[in-house]
Amino acid sequence: MPSTLDPELRRALAERVRYCHEMGFYDFYRREPRVLDVAEVESVAAEAVSPSSLLASSSILQPELREEMSARKSAVVRTIAEENVFETPKLEYAVSDSAAALKLIREDLGDCTRCKLHKGRTKIVFGVGDPHAELMFVGEGPGADEDAQGEPFVGRAGQLLNNMIKAMGLRREDVYIANVVKCRPPGNRTPEPDECDTCSPFLMRQIAAIKPKVVVALGATAAKNLLAMNSSLGELRGRFYDFKPAGARADSSWSGARLAVTYHPAYLLRDPRQKGEAWKDLQMVMKYLGIEPPKKAAE
Ligand code: SF4
């Protein structure tokens, strides 16, 4: 069992647990996943349409009603057999090139109106950088500058992030940068849970397409959404987490990323005393990636 869950999977699990509670089941036991054979799928489907299916098999049922029930049963069998409970296959899964996969995700996002943040945005801020990057930074959401330019981290916080990347001995174009939500929250407020839940599946797909070695969550919103944990930033910093989006579970070409948490550059602008702590987080990442800092930064 992975130590962390991505929001997509967490939501699906929460939905399933709620359904079980409504059915009166409160105790859960772990068992290894198993592929159902056709007979088992049909049996589950028959239960799913019960008690109507019992009526459908009854000799007193009118033929047209029996036909309708039979069609419903077939539909349920198809649903169970063809759909993964937790995810629907995405177009980019069939594409091995990261740049092409990102393009498909961007096309799927379209002129998105899936959550209320679309109402106040100027531009969707999809993400920027090397589609094959080993290192990815994930922030919270676009600010005014990002909203105007359609690119993440281009304002003052972006300048500081650029300096942090430079201190690591890298260039901005060597990494990939994205946010949990792609549209600017009004007044730069923190994105609300429903907005994060609606938008973050696109981020997860971006991460699965890029297949980075390390993801750095910038700030509490990014950390909590990526890790699906509700701890404070202080508790989440200082260690790596194994991270693989649910949609990439079947991708044997990528074992997942290591995820580190550090302060958001906007917070560091407000409290520069924490820069030293952020540098420790980045040094942990550099060590893992085998990056030697430029002499000046190392001194
Ligand atoms: S924040 Fe994300 S989900 Fe919401 S409208 Fe923008 S792109 Fe769509």
Residues whose N, C-alpha, C, O or C-beta is under 5 A from the ligand:
A	BS01	SF4	C112 T113 R114 C115 L117 H118 V181 K182 C183 T198 C199
